[in-house]
Amino acid sequence: MKNLYLVLIFSVLAIAAPSVLQAAGKGWLITKDNKYITGQVLSVKTTETGGQLMFRNDFGDLYSIHPFLIKGFAYVEKAGKIEYESKFNGQQWLFLQIEVAGSGIKMYRNETESVSFDNGDIASYSNTYKSTEIWLEKADTPPFRVYLVGFRKKLKKAVADYPELAKKIGTKGYRFRQLKEILHEYNEWYDATRIML
């Protein structure tokens, strides 16, 4: 009976581990000094203390890596190259997946998973919740999270240096679901208005 309880506890803990990605495949790390280490991305997790990457290098060595230690990592899948950057949001270090690259504002995605229990009793497991966080980062500022509620105010402030675009935020074609398109437009303007040296 004791062994049955141990199996049950470890099974629930395996389910409860907040994981974004499992066994992604061939990839590489980017170190703080811009060196590339090839290997296999095994998993990416977001926990209460931040991000964690499980990585096996080409020699078979297994590493658990905190985002503070590297610049980022990437791996290849059928859809193409998936890239993550290490970011500090003011409270914790995270691995954020790049959704929109650009020199003006970048957009990142972070998927989290949590398990709820009734009264904290393992035997009364209730549900697993998955959520997708959207983060934006303007040049030389920490990343900030955006939500559907309050989106207009935050984005207008972020693109305030492009007043024509700021006025459109919240109107048809410039709502939360068009966030990627809005950022592409901002980044095109940003690149076009930089002084070339």
Disulfide bonds with the S-S distance in Angstrom:
none
